[in-house]
Amino acid sequence: MLENYLPVLLQIVIAGGFAGLTLLISVLLGRAASRSPMKDSAYECGMLPLTEGQPRFSVKFYIVAMLFVLFDIEVVFLYPWAVIFKDHVAAFGAGIFWTALGFVSILGVAFVYAWRKGVLDWRN
């Protein structure tokens, strides 16, 4: 049974040996880079960087984005349900309706919770 794992072990040894040999050759043959403030400065299309690289976004932006994705997924689940509801209500009875209503009510509770926590308030 051990001979079945021999090719995998051989591949791991070859890959590790190649990585180690490549690093060793790079250290031995490579030139040591001289550091200078000009060399370490950011190059932005020939212009000196005046501000930070990326502006900071408010955490509320990300929370609203996650809520949008959450409620967007709700529509993705409810659209196929609405399309087949009329044809399958006789087969499944009222259970299919109450299941969807429970799903919407759970998301409604989540929406009310987010609203009361002030997640959707952009005034401050």
DSSP file (Angstrom, degrees, kcal/mol; ACC not computed):
  #  RESIDUE AA STRUCTURE BP1 BP2  ACC     N-H-->O    O-->H-N    N-H-->O    O-->H-N    TCO  KAPPA ALPHA  PHI   PSI    X-CA   Y-CA   Z-CA
    1    1 A M    >         0   0    0      0, 0.0     3,-1.2     0, 0.0     4,-0.4   0.000 360.0 360.0 360.0 -31.2    0.0    0.0    0.0
    2    2 A L  G >   +     0   0    0      1,-0.3     3,-1.2     2,-0.2     4,-0.4   0.801 360.0  66.5 -66.6 -28.2    2.9    2.3    0.7
    3    3 A E  G 3  S+     0   0    0      1,-0.3     3,-0.4     2,-0.2    -1,-0.3   0.703  89.7  66.2 -68.2 -17.2    4.1    2.1   -2.9
    4    4 A N  G <  S+     0   0    0     -3,-1.2     4,-0.3     1,-0.2    -1,-0.3   0.801 103.0  46.4 -70.0 -27.6    0.9    3.9   -4.0
    5    5 A Y  S <> S+     0   0    0     -3,-1.2     4,-2.4    -4,-0.4    -1,-0.2   0.481  87.0  91.6 -92.7  -3.3    2.1    7.0   -2.2
    6    6 A L  H  > S+     0   0    0     -3,-0.4     4,-2.6    -4,-0.4     5,-0.2   0.897  84.2  50.7 -61.0 -43.4    5.7    6.9   -3.6
    7    7 A P  H  > S+     0   0    0      0, 0.0     4,-2.2     0, 0.0    -1,-0.2   0.892 111.6  48.8 -62.5 -36.5    4.9    9.2   -6.6
    8    8 A V  H  > S+     0   0    0     -4,-0.3     4,-2.2     2,-0.2    -2,-0.2   0.928 112.8  46.9 -67.5 -44.0    3.3   11.8   -4.3
    9    9 A L  H  X S+     0   0    0     -4,-2.4     4,-2.3     1,-0.2    -1,-0.2   0.898 111.9  51.4 -63.1 -40.3    6.3   11.7   -2.0
   10   10 A L  H  X S+     0   0    0     -4,-2.6     4,-2.4    -5,-0.2    -1,-0.2   0.895 109.6  49.7 -63.5 -40.7    8.7   11.9   -5.0
   11   11 A Q  H  X S+     0   0    0     -4,-2.2     4,-2.6     2,-0.2    -2,-0.2   0.894 110.5  50.1 -66.2 -39.8    6.8   14.9   -6.3
   12   12 A I  H  X S+     0   0    0     -4,-2.2     4,-2.6     2,-0.2     5,-0.2   0.916 112.1  47.6 -64.5 -42.8    7.0   16.7   -2.9
   13   13 A V  H  X S+     0   0    0     -4,-2.3     4,-2.5     2,-0.2    -2,-0.2   0.915 113.8  46.9 -65.2 -43.0   10.7   16.0   -2.6
   14   14 A I  H  X S+     0   0    0     -4,-2.4     4,-2.5     2,-0.2    -2,-0.2   0.924 113.9  47.6 -65.1 -44.0   11.4   17.3   -6.2
   15   15 A A  H  X S+     0   0    0     -4,-2.6     4,-2.3     2,-0.2    -2,-0.2   0.923 114.6  45.8 -64.3 -44.4    9.2   20.4   -5.7
   16   16 A G  H  X S+     0   0    0     -4,-2.6     4,-2.5    -5,-0.2    -1,-0.2   0.901 113.5  49.7 -64.7 -40.7   10.9   21.2   -2.4
   17   17 A G  H  X S+     0   0    0     -4,-2.5     4,-2.6    -5,-0.2    -2,-0.2   0.894 110.7  49.9 -64.5 -39.8   14.3   20.6   -3.8
   18   18 A F  H  X S+     0   0    0     -4,-2.5     4,-2.4     2,-0.2    -2,-0.2   0.923 112.1  47.5 -64.4 -43.9   13.6   22.8   -6.8
   19   19 A A  H  X S+     0   0    0     -4,-2.3     4,-2.1     2,-0.2    -2,-0.2   0.930 114.8  45.6 -63.2 -45.5   12.3   25.7   -4.6
   20   20 A G  H  X S+     0   0    0     -4,-2.5     4,-2.3     1,-0.2    -2,-0.2   0.912 113.5  49.1 -64.7 -42.5   15.3   25.4   -2.2
   21   21 A L  H  X S+     0   0    0     -4,-2.6     4,-2.5     2,-0.2     5,-0.2   0.892 110.2  51.5 -64.3 -39.9   17.8   25.2   -5.1
   22   22 A T  H  X S+     0   0    0     -4,-2.4     4,-2.1     2,-0.2    -1,-0.2   0.918 111.6  46.8 -63.2 -43.9   16.3   28.2   -6.8
   23   23 A L  H  X S+     0   0    0     -4,-2.1     4,-2.2     2,-0.2    -2,-0.2   0.902 112.3  50.3 -64.9 -40.8   16.5   30.3   -3.6
   24   24 A L  H  X S+     0   0    0     -4,-2.3     4,-2.4     2,-0.2    -2,-0.2   0.924 111.4  47.3 -64.1 -45.0   20.1   29.2   -3.0
   25   25 A I  H  X S+     0   0    0     -4,-2.5     4,-2.7     1,-0.2     5,-0.4   0.887 111.0  53.0 -63.1 -38.7   21.1   30.1   -6.6
   26   26 A S  H  X S+     0   0    0     -4,-2.1     4,-1.6    -5,-0.2    -2,-0.2   0.901 111.2  45.7 -63.4 -41.5   19.4   33.5   -6.2
   27   27 A V  H  < S+     0   0    0     -4,-2.2    -2,-0.2     2,-0.2    -1,-0.2   0.906 117.5  43.7 -68.3 -41.6   21.2   34.3   -3.0
   28   28 A L  H  < S+     0   0    0     -4,-2.4    -2,-0.2    -5,-0.2    -1,-0.2   0.890 125.4  29.4 -73.4 -39.7   24.6   33.2   -4.4
   29   29 A L  H  < S+     0   0    0     -4,-2.7    -3,-0.2    -5,-0.2    -2,-0.2   0.644  98.6  97.2 -98.0 -16.0   24.4   34.8   -7.8
   30   30 A G  S  < S-     0   0    0     -4,-1.6     2,-0.3    -5,-0.4    -4,-0.0  -0.362  73.6-116.6 -76.5 153.8   22.2   37.8   -7.2
   31   31 A R        -     0   0    0     -2,-0.1     2,-0.5     1,-0.0    -1,-0.1  -0.659  28.7-112.8 -86.2 144.4   23.5   41.3   -6.5
   32   32 A A        -     0   0    0     -2,-0.3     2,-0.3     1,-0.1    -1,-0.0  -0.652  36.0-124.6 -74.3 125.4   22.8   43.0   -3.2
   33   33 A A        -     0   0    0     -2,-0.5     2,-0.4     1,-0.1    -1,-0.1  -0.544  15.7-133.5 -76.3 130.8   20.5   45.9   -3.8
   34   34 A S        -     0   0    0     -2,-0.3     2,-0.3     1,-0.0    -1,-0.1  -0.721  22.3-138.6 -83.5 132.3   21.7   49.2   -2.6
   35   35 A R        +     0   0    0     -2,-0.4     3,-0.1     4,-0.0    -1,-0.0  -0.710  30.1 160.8 -95.0 140.2   18.9   51.0   -0.7
   36   36 A S     >  -     0   0    0     -2,-0.3     4,-2.1     1,-0.1     5,-0.2  -0.978  48.4-115.6-149.7 154.8   18.3   54.7   -1.0
   37   37 A P  H  > S+     0   0    0      0, 0.0     4,-0.6     0, 0.0    -1,-0.1   0.862 117.3  51.7 -60.8 -34.3   15.3   56.9   -0.2
   38   38 A M  H >4 S+     0   0    0      1,-0.2     3,-0.6     2,-0.2    -3,-0.0   0.897 110.2  48.0 -68.9 -38.6   14.8   57.7   -3.9
   39   39 A K  H 34 S+     0   0    0      1,-0.2    -1,-0.2    -5,-0.0    -4,-0.0   0.846 112.9  48.4 -70.0 -33.3   14.8   54.1   -4.9
   40   40 A D  H 3< S+     0   0    0     -4,-2.1    -1,-0.2     2,-0.1    -2,-0.2   0.507  89.6 105.5 -85.9  -4.9   12.3   53.1   -2.1
   41   41 A S  S << S-     0   0    0     -4,-0.6     2,-0.2    -3,-0.6    -3,-0.0  -0.410  80.5-100.4 -77.1 154.5    9.9   55.9   -3.0
   42   42 A A        -     0   0    0     -2,-0.1     2,-0.6     7,-0.1    -1,-0.1  -0.485  29.2-146.7 -74.0 140.9    6.6   55.2   -4.8
   43   43 A Y        +     0   0    0     -2,-0.2     2,-0.5     5,-0.1     5,-0.1  -0.941  18.6 177.1-112.7 114.3    6.5   55.8   -8.5
   44   44 A E  B >  S-A   47   0A   0      3,-1.0     3,-2.0    -2,-0.6    -2,-0.0  -0.743  71.6 -56.1-119.0  80.9    3.2   56.9   -9.8
   45   45 A C  T 3  S-     0   0    0     -2,-0.5     3,-0.1     1,-0.3    -2,-0.0   0.833 106.8 -52.4  56.3  37.5    3.5   57.7  -13.5
   46   46 A G  T 3  S+     0   0    0      1,-0.3     2,-0.4     0, 0.0    -1,-0.3   0.466 114.3 114.1  83.0   0.4    6.3   60.2  -13.0
   47   47 A M  B <  S-A   44   0A   0     -3,-2.0    -3,-1.0     1,-0.0    -1,-0.3  -0.829  70.7-114.6-106.8 144.1    4.3   62.2  -10.4
   48   48 A L        -     0   0    0     -2,-0.4     2,-0.4    -5,-0.1    -5,-0.1  -0.545  35.9-110.9 -72.0 136.9    5.3   62.5   -6.7
   49   49 A P        +     0   0    0      0, 0.0    -1,-0.1     0, 0.0     4,-0.1  -0.564  36.7 178.7 -71.5 126.4    2.7   60.9   -4.4
   50   50 A L        +     0   0    0     -2,-0.4     2,-0.2     2,-0.1     3,-0.1   0.755  61.3  18.5 -99.8 -29.7    1.0   63.7   -2.4
   51   51 A T  S    S-     0   0    0      1,-0.2     0, 0.0     2,-0.0     0, 0.0  -0.650  98.8 -61.4-129.3-175.4   -1.5   61.7   -0.3
   52   52 A E        -     0   0    0     -2,-0.2    -1,-0.2     1,-0.1    -2,-0.1  -0.234  51.5-112.2 -65.0 162.5   -2.0   58.2    0.9
   53   53 A G  S    S+     0   0    0      1,-0.2    -1,-0.1    -3,-0.1    -2,-0.0   0.918  95.7  23.6 -67.0 -46.6   -2.6   55.5   -1.7
   54   54 A Q  S    S-     0   0    0      0, 0.0    -1,-0.2     0, 0.0     2,-0.1  -0.960  80.3-120.4-124.5 138.6   -6.2   54.7   -1.0
   55   55 A P        -     0   0    0      0, 0.0     2,-0.4     0, 0.0    -2,-0.0  -0.442  35.4-111.5 -71.1 152.6   -8.9   56.8    0.7
   56   56 A R        -     0   0    0     -2,-0.1     2,-0.3     1,-0.0     0, 0.0  -0.701  28.3-149.5 -88.4 134.9  -10.5   55.4    3.8
   57   57 A F        -     0   0    0     -2,-0.4     2,-0.1     1,-0.1     5,-0.0  -0.755  22.3-106.3-100.9 149.7  -14.1   54.3    3.6
   58   58 A S    >>  -     0   0    0     -2,-0.3     3,-0.8     1,-0.1     4,-0.8  -0.403  23.4-123.9 -69.3 150.0  -16.5   54.4    6.5
   59   59 A V  H 3> S+     0   0    0      1,-0.2     4,-2.0     2,-0.2     3,-0.3   0.809 110.1  67.3 -64.7 -29.1  -17.4   51.1    8.1
   60   60 A K  H 3> S+     0   0    0      1,-0.2     4,-2.6     2,-0.2    -1,-0.2   0.832  92.0  61.0 -61.3 -31.6  -21.0   51.9    7.4
   61   61 A F  H <> S+     0   0    0     -3,-0.8     4,-1.9     1,-0.2    -1,-0.2   0.930 107.2  43.7 -59.9 -45.3  -20.3   51.6    3.7
   62   62 A Y  H  X S+     0   0    0     -4,-0.8     4,-2.4    -3,-0.3    -2,-0.2   0.867 112.6  52.1 -70.2 -36.5  -19.3   48.0    4.1
   63   63 A I  H  X S+     0   0    0     -4,-2.0     4,-2.4     2,-0.2    -2,-0.2   0.924 110.8  47.2 -65.8 -43.7  -22.2   47.2    6.4
   64   64 A V  H  X S+     0   0    0     -4,-2.6     4,-2.4     1,-0.2    -1,-0.2   0.879 110.8  53.2 -65.2 -36.6  -24.7   48.6    3.9
   65   65 A A  H  X S+     0   0    0     -4,-1.9     4,-2.1    -5,-0.2    -2,-0.2   0.911 109.7  47.7 -63.8 -41.6  -23.0   46.7    1.1
   66   66 A M  H  X S+     0   0    0     -4,-2.4     4,-2.4     2,-0.2    -2,-0.2   0.896 111.6  50.2 -66.7 -38.6  -23.4   43.5    3.1
   67   67 A L  H  X S+     0   0    0     -4,-2.4     4,-2.6     2,-0.2     5,-0.3   0.893 108.6  52.9 -65.0 -38.3  -27.1   44.2    3.8
   68   68 A F  H  X S+     0   0    0     -4,-2.4     4,-2.0     1,-0.2    -2,-0.2   0.929 110.3  47.1 -61.1 -44.8  -27.6   44.9    0.1
   69   69 A V  H  X S+     0   0    0     -4,-2.1     4,-2.3     2,-0.2    -2,-0.2   0.913 111.4  52.4 -63.3 -41.7  -26.1   41.5   -0.8
   70   70 A L  H  X S+     0   0    0     -4,-2.4     4,-1.3     1,-0.2    -2,-0.2   0.943 114.7  39.8 -59.3 -50.1  -28.2   39.8    1.9
   71   71 A F  H  X S+     0   0    0     -4,-2.6     4,-1.3     1,-0.2    -1,-0.2   0.746 112.3  57.2 -76.2 -22.1  -31.5   41.3    0.7
   72   72 A D  H  X S+     0   0    0     -4,-2.0     4,-1.7    -5,-0.3    -1,-0.2   0.885 104.7  51.7 -70.5 -39.3  -30.5   40.8   -2.9
   73   73 A I  H  X S+     0   0    0     -4,-2.3     4,-2.0     1,-0.2    -2,-0.2   0.840 102.6  61.3 -64.3 -32.8  -30.0   37.1   -2.3
   74   74 A E  H  X S+     0   0    0     -4,-1.3     4,-2.3     1,-0.2    -1,-0.2   0.928 104.8  46.9 -58.4 -44.4  -33.5   37.1   -0.8
   75   75 A V  H  X S+     0   0    0     -4,-1.3     4,-2.3     1,-0.2    -1,-0.2   0.878 107.7  56.8 -65.7 -36.9  -34.9   38.2   -4.2
   76   76 A V  H  < S+     0   0    0     -4,-1.7    -1,-0.2     1,-0.2    -2,-0.2   0.872 112.8  41.4 -62.7 -36.4  -32.8   35.5   -5.9
   77   77 A F  H  X S+     0   0    0     -4,-2.0     4,-0.9     1,-0.1    -2,-0.2   0.839 116.4  48.1 -78.9 -33.5  -34.5   32.9   -3.7
   78   78 A L  H  X S+     0   0    0     -4,-2.3     4,-2.5    -5,-0.2    -2,-0.2   0.783  99.0  66.5 -81.1 -26.4  -38.0   34.3   -3.9
   79   79 A Y  H  X S+     0   0    0     -4,-2.3     4,-1.9     2,-0.2    -1,-0.2   0.954 104.5  42.0 -63.7 -50.4  -38.2   34.8   -7.7
   80   80 A P  H  > S+     0   0    0      0, 0.0     4,-2.0     0, 0.0    -1,-0.2   0.885 113.7  54.9 -63.4 -34.1  -38.1   31.1   -8.6
   81   81 A W  H  X S+     0   0    0     -4,-0.9     4,-1.2     1,-0.2    -2,-0.2   0.923 108.4  47.9 -62.0 -43.3  -40.5   30.4   -5.8
   82   82 A A  H  X S+     0   0    0     -4,-2.5     4,-0.6     1,-0.2    -1,-0.2   0.846 109.7  53.6 -67.0 -33.3  -42.9   32.9   -7.1
   83   83 A V  H  < S+     0   0    0     -4,-1.9     4,-0.3     1,-0.2     3,-0.2   0.907 118.6  32.7 -69.0 -41.1  -42.7   31.5  -10.7
   84   84 A I  H  X S+     0   0    0     -4,-2.0     4,-1.9     1,-0.2    -1,-0.2   0.500  95.4  90.7 -94.5  -3.3  -43.5   27.9   -9.7
   85   85 A F  H  X S+     0   0    0     -4,-1.2     4,-1.2     1,-0.2    -1,-0.2   0.919  85.8  49.8 -60.0 -46.1  -45.9   28.7   -6.8
   86   86 A K  H  < S+     0   0    0     -4,-0.6     4,-0.3     1,-0.2    -1,-0.2   0.871 114.7  44.0 -63.1 -38.2  -49.0   28.7   -8.9
   87   87 A D  H  4 S+     0   0    0     -4,-0.3    -1,-0.2     1,-0.2     4,-0.2   0.806 121.1  37.3 -77.9 -28.8  -48.2   25.4  -10.6
   88   88 A H  H  X S+     0   0    0     -4,-1.9     4,-2.4     1,-0.2     5,-0.3   0.398  86.2  92.8-107.4   2.4  -47.1   23.5   -7.4
   89   89 A V  H  X S+     0   0    0     -4,-1.2     4,-1.7     1,-0.2    -1,-0.2   0.852  87.7  52.7 -66.2 -31.8  -49.5   24.9   -4.8
   90   90 A A  H  4 S+     0   0    0     -4,-0.3    -1,-0.2    -3,-0.2    -2,-0.1   0.875 112.5  44.6 -69.8 -35.4  -51.9   22.0   -5.4
   91   91 A A  H  4 S+     0   0    0     -4,-0.2    -2,-0.2     1,-0.2    -1,-0.2   0.893 125.6  29.3 -76.1 -39.8  -49.1   19.4   -4.9
   92   92 A F  H >< S-     0   0    0     -4,-2.4     3,-0.9     1,-0.2    -2,-0.2   0.567  95.3-151.5-100.1 -10.0  -47.5   20.9   -1.8
   93   93 A G  T ><  -     0   0    0     -4,-1.7     3,-0.7    -5,-0.3     4,-0.4  -0.356  57.4 -32.8  73.2-154.3  -50.6   22.6   -0.3
   94   94 A A  T 3> S+     0   0    0      1,-0.2     4,-2.2     2,-0.2     3,-0.3   0.563 119.6  86.5 -79.5  -8.2  -50.2   25.6    1.9
   95   95 A G  H <> S+     0   0    0     -3,-0.9     4,-2.1     1,-0.2    -1,-0.2   0.857  84.4  55.2 -61.4 -36.0  -46.8   24.5    3.3
   96   96 A I  H <> S+     0   0    0     -3,-0.7     4,-1.6     1,-0.2    -1,-0.2   0.869 109.4  47.7 -66.3 -34.9  -45.0   26.1    0.4
   97   97 A F  H  > S+     0   0    0     -4,-0.4     4,-2.4    -3,-0.3    -2,-0.2   0.927 112.1  47.9 -69.9 -44.8  -46.6   29.4    1.2
   98   98 A W  H  X S+     0   0    0     -4,-2.2     4,-2.2     1,-0.2    -2,-0.2   0.824 108.9  55.0 -69.0 -30.5  -45.9   29.3    4.9
   99   99 A T  H  X S+     0   0    0     -4,-2.1     4,-2.0    -5,-0.2    -1,-0.2   0.937 111.1  43.8 -65.0 -46.4  -42.2   28.3    4.2
  100  100 A A  H  X S+     0   0    0     -4,-1.6     4,-2.5     1,-0.2    -2,-0.2   0.887 112.5  52.9 -66.4 -38.1  -41.7   31.3    2.0
  101  101 A L  H  X S+     0   0    0     -4,-2.4     4,-2.3     1,-0.2    -1,-0.2   0.891 108.6  50.4 -64.9 -38.2  -43.5   33.5    4.5
  102  102 A G  H  X S+     0   0    0     -4,-2.2     4,-2.1     2,-0.2    -1,-0.2   0.896 110.1  50.6 -64.0 -40.3  -41.2   32.3    7.3
  103  103 A F  H  X S+     0   0    0     -4,-2.0     4,-1.8     1,-0.2    -2,-0.2   0.927 112.7  45.4 -62.3 -45.9  -38.2   33.0    5.2
  104  104 A V  H  X S+     0   0    0     -4,-2.5     4,-2.1     1,-0.2    -2,-0.2   0.869 111.3  53.3 -67.0 -36.2  -39.4   36.6    4.5
  105  105 A S  H  X S+     0   0    0     -4,-2.3     4,-2.3     2,-0.2    -1,-0.2   0.887 106.5  51.9 -68.9 -36.9  -40.3   37.1    8.1
  106  106 A I  H  X S+     0   0    0     -4,-2.1     4,-1.9     1,-0.2    -1,-0.2   0.925 112.8  45.4 -63.1 -43.0  -36.8   36.1    9.3
  107  107 A L  H  X S+     0   0    0     -4,-1.8     4,-2.1     2,-0.2    -2,-0.2   0.835 110.1  55.3 -69.0 -31.2  -35.3   38.6    6.8
  108  108 A G  H  X S+     0   0    0     -4,-2.1     4,-2.5     2,-0.2    -2,-0.2   0.898 106.8  49.9 -65.7 -39.9  -37.8   41.2    8.0
  109  109 A V  H  X S+     0   0    0     -4,-2.3     4,-2.4     2,-0.2    -2,-0.2   0.904 110.3  50.8 -63.7 -40.6  -36.7   40.8   11.6
  110  110 A A  H  X S+     0   0    0     -4,-1.9     4,-2.3     2,-0.2    -2,-0.2   0.890 110.3  49.9 -63.2 -39.0  -33.1   41.2   10.4
  111  111 A F  H  X S+     0   0    0     -4,-2.1     4,-2.4     2,-0.2    -2,-0.2   0.921 111.2  47.5 -65.7 -44.3  -34.1   44.4    8.6
  112  112 A V  H  X S+     0   0    0     -4,-2.5     4,-2.7     2,-0.2    -2,-0.2   0.898 111.5  51.9 -63.8 -40.1  -35.8   45.8   11.6
  113  113 A Y  H  X S+     0   0    0     -4,-2.4     4,-1.9     2,-0.2    -2,-0.2   0.932 111.3  46.3 -61.1 -46.6  -32.9   44.9   13.8
  114  114 A A  H  X>S+     0   0    0     -4,-2.3     5,-2.0     1,-0.2     6,-0.5   0.887 112.7  51.1 -63.7 -38.5  -30.5   46.7   11.4
  115  115 A W  H ><5S+     0   0    0     -4,-2.4     3,-1.1     1,-0.2    -2,-0.2   0.935 111.2  46.7 -64.8 -46.5  -32.8   49.7   11.3
  116  116 A R  H 3<5S+     0   0    0     -4,-2.7    -1,-0.2     1,-0.3    -2,-0.2   0.811 107.0  57.8 -67.5 -30.0  -33.0   50.0   15.1
  117  117 A K  H 3<5S-     0   0    0     -4,-1.9    -1,-0.3    -5,-0.2    -2,-0.2   0.609 115.4-117.2 -74.3 -10.9  -29.3   49.6   15.5
  118  118 A G  T X<5S+     0   0    0     -3,-1.1     3,-1.0    -4,-0.5    -3,-0.2   0.673  72.0 136.1  85.6  17.8  -28.9   52.7   13.2
  119  119 A V  T 3 <S+     0   0    0     -5,-2.0    -4,-0.2     1,-0.2   -55,-0.1   0.865  75.0  46.3 -65.4 -35.0  -27.0   50.9   10.4
  120  120 A L  T 3  S+     0   0    0     -6,-0.5     2,-0.7    -5,-0.1    -1,-0.2   0.392  87.3 103.6 -90.6   3.7  -29.1   52.6    7.8
  121  121 A D    <   +     0   0    0     -3,-1.0     3,-0.3     1,-0.1     0, 0.0  -0.786  42.1 176.5 -91.1 114.2  -28.8   56.1    9.3
  122  122 A W        +     0   0    0     -2,-0.7    -1,-0.1     1,-0.2    -3,-0.0   0.315  53.5  97.2 -99.2   7.7  -26.2   58.1    7.3
  123  123 A R              0   0    0      1,-0.2    -1,-0.2     0, 0.0    -2,-0.0   0.844 360.0 360.0 -69.8 -32.3  -26.6   61.4    9.2
  124  124 A N              0   0    0     -3,-0.3    -1,-0.2     0, 0.0    -2,-0.1   0.400 360.0 360.0-123.3 360.0  -23.5   60.9   11.4
